[in-house]
Amino acid sequence: MNLSLLQIILSMLAGIAAIILFTTKLRLPAFFSMLIACFITGFGLQMSLPDILVAAKTGFGNTMQSLGFIIVLGTSLGLLLEHTGCTRVMAEYILRKTGEKNASLAISLTGFIVGLPVFCDSGFIVLSGLNKSMIRRTGISKVTMSVSLASALYAVHCMIPPHPGAAAAAGTLNADFGKLILYGIIISFPVMLIGHWWAKYAGKKFQPINNNNNEEDEPETDNDRPTVIKAFLPVIVPIILIAARSFFITTPQASQGWMKNVLALGDPVIALTTGVLLALYAKRKWSKDNISLLLHEALEKAGTILLITAAGGAFGAILAATHIEDHFAAMPLLSSMGLFLPFIIAFVLKTAQGSSTVAIITTASIVLPLLTPLGLDSDNGRLLCVIAMGAGSMIISHANDSYFWVIAKFSGIDMKTMLRSFSAVTILMGLAAMLLVWLLSLIIL
């Protein structure tokens, strides 16, 4: 295709506008919105209908091939941790170590650890009962406690696999999962602390008049709770396996037969399977029906995420067919933007349509052909590019974000206070994360 840069950009913007319009105004599922965007962009690029179908199917299939098992297993692990009580055991252990005076820090640390395999909305719902109990016990503002928990879960969700946005972007840009987890933790941990600091400030400044919750503490009815070690193992072991593989894969011994088998344990599919088995082991008594229902629920939940992710891959394949990188390679201004371009694109998309996952997936599709002119076509460049997208996808969570309403509903915070506390902290977190990414790029790029 011999197209002008203006035509390519207009076609791409038309596809992005379609995604935003259909997801926000018409309330269509993101899968159908992205599918429609494929055809809008494709026709704008003067692609024939067969060419659009081939590109979309190829992108869809490649994404499913690289991420299908990871998303299904990550979703399953999250549900099992919730059901077995591992999340609550981890939270109570951290609270005992930090003390009730530091309850807000304890709930932040809990959200950070639980959030590694559990999606932010699910994590907040699961931990909301514990959060309310800690508010009653300590008398700390529910704004402080709820925003501390919400921001910690959010920091991990936007930047670290197996969360679908980061996982999809890593697959699209061919970034190393293990190193992405490590760098993601390095960036997201201080970002979580910034969220905790703001939550303490917001709790004093914007605390609602009535901070009491008339709900009773949830009774402890489960006598089959896991030990602390069993609760933490399903989260820690997969991370160690994946991270270890990433750093040993480049050694001379990596190609030897025995070493290849050992390193296979760190493949994200095997590592997450190990986490699922450890989560099953955490509960002593299982019935066949119980396991079956849980795993069916995991598959149903993962199915929606898979479809959105794969549709993003299809949209990315349409954009890749434009060879837009050839036009931008000769533009010095573009290369000077570097990591800030994916950050800005993700920020605009997130603010406009509400979903961090859709923002990251769409941004990855746009940025993939631009990696070389941006100066990011290296292993570390791709890693930092994914994290920069995650930073952008934090800004701004407001009324069009489902997570915003999950927090408001389960914490009992009114909308005005939510905007002044949680929406505000997402701006701080996103900017802080991008600053840290830029500083890290000065060291490793």
HUWO-V548512 format. One record per backbone hydrogen bond with DSSP energy under -1.0 kcal/mol. CO is the residue of the C=O (numbers start at 1). NH is the residue of the N-H. Records with the same first field share a line. If there is no record, write none. Layout:
CO->NH  NH
//
This chain:
4->8
5->9
6->10
7->11
8->12
9->13
10->14
11->15
12->16
13->17
14->18
15->19
16->20
17->21
18->22
19->23
20->24
21->25  26
22->28
29->33
30->34
31->35
32->36
33->37
34->38
35->39
36->40
37->41
38->42
39->43
40->44
41->45
42->47
43->46
48->52
49->53
50->54
51->55
52->56
53->57
54->58
55->59
56->60
57->61
58->62
59->63
60->64
61->65
62->66
63->67
64->68
67->71
68->72
69->73
70->74
71->75
72->76
73->77
74->78
75->79
76->80
77->81
78->82
79->83
80->84
81->87
85->89
86->90
87->91
88->92
89->93
90->94
91->95
92->96
93->97
94->98
95->99
99->102
100->103
102->106
103->107
104->108
105->109
106->110
107->111
108->112
109->113
110->114
111->115
113->116
114->118
119->123
120->124
121->125
122->126
123->127
127->131
128->132
129->133
130->134
131->135
132->136
133->137
134->138
135->139
141->145
142->146
143->147
144->148
145->149
146->150
147->151
148->152
149->153
150->154
151->155
152->156
153->157
154->158
156->160
160->163
163->167
164->168
165->169
166->170
167->171
168->172
169->173
170->175
176->180
177->181
178->182
179->183
180->184
181->185
182->186
183->187
184->188
185->189
187->191
188->192
189->193
190->194
191->195
192->196
193->197
194->198
195->199
196->200
197->201
198->202
199->203
200->204
201->205
202->206
219->221
227->231
228->232
229->233
232->235  236
233->237
235->239
236->240
237->241
238->242
239->243
240->244
241->245
242->246
243->247
244->248
245->249
248->251
251->254
253->256
256->260
257->261
258->262
259->263
260->264
262->265
263->266
264->267
267->271
268->272
269->273
270->274
271->275
272->276
273->277
274->278
275->279
276->280
277->281
278->282
287->291
288->292
289->293
290->294
291->295
292->296
293->297
294->298
295->299
296->300
297->301
298->302
299->303
300->304
301->305
302->306
303->307
304->308
305->309
306->310
307->311
308->312
309->313
310->314
311->315
312->316
313->317
314->318
315->319
316->320
317->321
319->322
320->323
323->326
324->328
325->329
328->331
331->335
332->336
334->337  338
337->340
338->341
339->343
340->344
341->345
342->346
343->347
344->348
345->349
346->350
347->351
348->352
349->353
350->354
355->359
356->360
357->361
358->362
359->363
360->364
361->365
362->366
363->367
364->368
367->370
368->371
370->374
371->376
372->375
376->378
378->382
379->383
380->384
381->385
382->386
383->387
384->388
385->389
386->390
387->391
388->392
389->393
391->394
392->395
398->401
401->405
402->406
403->407
404->408
405->409
406->410
407->411
408->412  413
414->418
415->419
416->420
417->421
418->423
421->425
422->426
423->427
424->428
425->429
426->430
427->431
428->432
429->433
430->434
431->435
432->436
433->437
434->438
435->439
436->440
437->441
438->442
440->443  444
441->445
//
